[in-house]
């Protein structure tokens, strides 16, 4: 009974702490799919990769920080767990049940994502202009900002040229890093149910089964 009570509490919390929210695109018949989105599986979580040219206009501070990035890989997660040098049981439980906040992780990818992550599971799909625009708005909404509207830098990132930023929302059992990625896919026009895609494997399997080719 106690476990059921916790689940009901988390379902209640998911309504008010499920930030950032998916932003569904305006559908326009006949739009060509010309913009490539990469999804990379890192084992326990999923990252989303988009050409820097698409995200820089929406979040110009990233260009100031990373200069000549070809792509950005973004992830979202618990403030303590994601930035930790060593993962412990205590950090895992804290992330699930009493997270102090969220962070965004941004990595500058200078080459093809497949080349940059040669041993990772990398899948691509193609988006229309409208789908890419709503995805970039979703990604931008994941960053917290200071009173001047600027991103709030935290620690250096996990690999390569990367950076943590203060993020919107709060991590918990029903608002995971992989649900964040699923909401990104929904924002990119994919017919995914984020609530039922809380693991990296489920998100990656969905993309593989529903990916779209780019127009020639």
C-alpha positions in Angstrom: 0.0 0.0 0.0 2.9 2.3 0.8 4.4 1.8 -2.6 1.1 2.5 -4.3 0.8 5.7 -2.4 4.3 6.8 -3.6 3.3 6.1 -7.2 0.1 8.1 -6.9 2.2 11.0 -5.4 4.6 10.8 -8.3 1.7 10.8 -10.8 0.4 13.9 -9.1 3.9 15.5 -9.1 4.3 14.7 -12.8 1.7 17.3 -13.8 3.5 20.2 -12.1 7.1 19.1 -12.3 7.1 17.6 -15.8 9.0 20.5 -17.3 10.1 21.0 -20.0 6.9 20.3 -21.8 6.8 18.9 -25.4 6.0 21.4 -28.1 4.1 19.8 -31.0 4.8 21.2 -34.5 2.3 22.7 -36.9 1.7 20.1 -39.6 2.0 21.3 -43.1 1.3 18.8 -45.9 4.0 18.5 -48.5 6.9 19.8 -46.4 10.2 18.1 -47.4 12.2 16.3 -44.8 15.6 17.9 -45.0 16.9 18.3 -41.4 18.6 15.4 -39.8 18.2 14.6 -36.1 20.5 12.1 -34.4 19.6 10.1 -31.4 22.5 8.5 -29.4 22.1 5.8 -26.8 24.6 6.1 -23.9 23.5 3.0 -22.0 21.4 4.5 -19.3 20.3 7.7 -21.1 19.7 9.1 -24.6 21.1 12.3 -26.1 19.6 14.4 -29.0 21.9 15.9 -31.6 21.1 18.6 -34.1 23.2 20.8 -36.3 24.4 23.9 -34.5 23.0 26.2 -37.2 19.5 25.2 -36.2 19.9 25.8 -32.4 22.2 28.8 -32.4 19.5 31.3 -33.4 17.3 30.1 -30.6 20.0 29.9 -27.9 22.8 32.2 -29.1 24.8 31.9 -25.9 25.7 28.4 -27.1 27.5 29.8 -30.1 29.4 32.2 -27.7 30.5 29.3 -25.6 31.3 26.7 -28.3 32.1 28.9 -31.3 32.4 26.6 -34.3 30.4 23.5 -33.3 29.1 21.5 -36.2 26.5 19.8 -34.0 25.2 20.0 -30.4 24.4 16.9 -28.4 21.9 17.7 -25.5 20.8 15.8 -22.5 18.7 16.6 -19.4 18.9 15.0 -16.0 19.1 15.3 -12.2 21.4 18.0 -11.0 23.4 15.8 -8.6 23.3 12.5 -10.4 24.2 13.8 -13.9 27.2 15.9 -12.7 28.6 13.3 -10.3 32.1 11.8 -10.8 30.9 8.5 -9.3 27.3 7.2 -9.3 26.2 5.8 -5.9 23.0 4.2 -4.6 22.4 7.4 -2.5 22.6 9.6 -5.6 20.3 7.4 -7.5 17.6 7.4 -4.8 18.0 11.1 -4.3 17.4 11.7 -8.1 14.3 9.5 -8.1 12.6 10.7 -4.9 14.0 14.1 -3.8 15.8 15.7 -6.7 17.1 19.2 -6.0 16.8 20.3 -9.6 17.7 19.6 -13.2 20.6 20.3 -15.5 21.1 20.4 -19.2 24.3 18.9 -20.7 25.6 20.3 -24.0 28.5 18.8 -26.0 30.1 20.4 -29.0 30.3 17.8 -31.8 32.9 18.9 -34.4 32.4 16.0 -36.8 29.7 13.6 -38.0 27.9 12.1 -34.9 28.5 8.6 -36.1 32.2 9.4 -36.4 32.3 11.1 -32.9 30.5 8.2 -31.2 31.9 5.2 -33.1 30.9 2.6 -30.5 27.6 4.1 -29.4 24.2 3.3 -30.8 23.5 6.3 -33.1 20.2 6.5 -35.1 19.1 9.3 -37.4 15.8 10.5 -38.6 14.8 13.5 -40.8 12.5 16.4 -39.9 10.6 19.1 -41.8 11.4 22.7 -41.1 8.3 22.9 -38.8 9.3 19.8 -36.8 12.9 21.1 -36.4 11.6 24.5 -35.3 9.3 23.0 -32.6 12.2 20.7 -31.5 14.6 23.7 -31.1 12.0 25.6 -29.1 11.6 22.5 -26.8 15.3 22.2 -26.4 15.7 25.9 -25.6 12.9 25.7 -23.0 15.0 23.1 -21.0 17.5 25.8 -19.9 17.0 28.0 -16.8 18.0 31.6 -17.3 19.1 34.4 -15.0 17.4 37.8 -14.6 19.2 39.0 -17.7 17.9 36.1 -19.7 21.3 34.3 -20.0 22.0 30.6 -19.5 23.4 29.7 -16.1 26.7 27.8 -16.5 27.6 25.1 -14.0 30.4 22.5 -14.2 32.3 21.4 -17.3 30.7 18.6 -19.1 31.3 14.9 -19.3 33.4 14.5 -22.5 35.1 16.6 -25.1 34.1 20.3 -25.2 31.0 20.2 -23.1 29.2 22.2 -20.4 26.5 21.7 -17.8 23.8 24.4 -17.4 21.1 24.9 -14.9 17.9 23.3 -16.3 14.2 23.6 -16.0 12.0 21.1 -14.2 12.7 18.4 -11.7 13.8 14.8 -12.2 11.8 12.0 -10.7 10.7 8.4 -11.4 8.1 9.6 -14.0 10.1 12.5 -15.4 13.4 10.9 -16.4 16.2 11.9 -18.8 14.7 9.5 -21.3 11.3 10.9 -20.9 12.9 14.3 -21.7 14.3 12.7 -24.9 10.9 11.2 -25.7 9.3 14.6 -25.3 11.9 15.9 -27.7 10.9 13.3 -30.3 7.3 14.3 -29.8 8.2 17.9 -30.3 9.9 16.8 -33.5 6.6 15.4 -34.8 7.0 11.7 -33.9 4.0 9.9 -32.5 5.6 8.8 -29.3 4.0 8.5 -25.8 6.7 10.0 -23.5 5.0 8.6 -20.3 5.6 5.1 -21.6 9.2 5.7 -22.7 11.2 6.1 -19.6 14.2 3.9 -20.5 17.0 4.5 -23.1 16.2 1.1 -24.7 12.5 2.0 -25.3 13.4 5.4 -26.8 16.0 4.0 -29.1 13.7 1.1 -30.2 11.0 3.6 -31.0 13.3 5.8 -33.2 14.6 2.7 -35.1 11.1 1.6 -35.9 9.8 5.1 -36.8 12.7 6.9 -38.4 12.1 8.9 -41.6 14.5 9.2 -44.5 15.7 12.6 -45.8 14.4 13.9 -49.1 16.9 13.6 -51.9 
